[in-house]
Amino acid sequence: MGEIRNALLNKKPEDALARRAAGLDRLITLGLLAAAGFLAAGIYLPVMVVSKLFIFSDQISIWSAVQELIGGDEIFLAAIVLIFSVIFPAAKVVVAYGLWRNISFEPDRHRRAVTLLDAVARWSAADVLIVALLVVIAKSTALADAEVGIGLYSFAAGVVLTSLMVYRIKRAIARAAA
């Protein structure tokens, strides 16, 4: 119970991995916070700008796509986009942050958390592929022209930065367990 209270109050346990950080690993917390910011921006900023017949233009963000799908009674597709584009990437950052700053180091607990993190990580970048495919499909039609928006770059930066920070955390766990 004390660890949960400390995590909510942002107090690092004495034996948290973040307290043992040296060198570039001291930047992991900052990297995770930056990744969260990039992911949030990527969800709300336009990932694609579609121009139709050179007259109309629509800016599509991940969040607006979910809203449009719900509005069009495409609940299943909205759920897929929401899960892969919002929930999995956010879960990866939250689990990584918890591993790094807010959990007392215990090798078995951290190995289980890394297994969970790996499972979430496998699916968290699927949206970048989905949006890239949508851009290709939109460009292949004669009626619309699609351009990649800043949101896609922001989202991709968040995914890549999160993956890099997770890699550094896994290395820190391996060093601490040795």
Secondary structure by P-SEA (a helix, b strand, c coil): caaaaaaaacccccccccccccccccaaaaaaaaaaaaaaaaaccccbbbbccccbbbbbcaaaaaaaaaaacaaaaaaaaaaaccaaaaaaaaaaaaacccccccaaaaaaaaaaaaaaaaccaaaaaaaaaaaaaaaacccbbbbbcaaaaaaaaaaaaaaaaaaaaaaaaaaaac
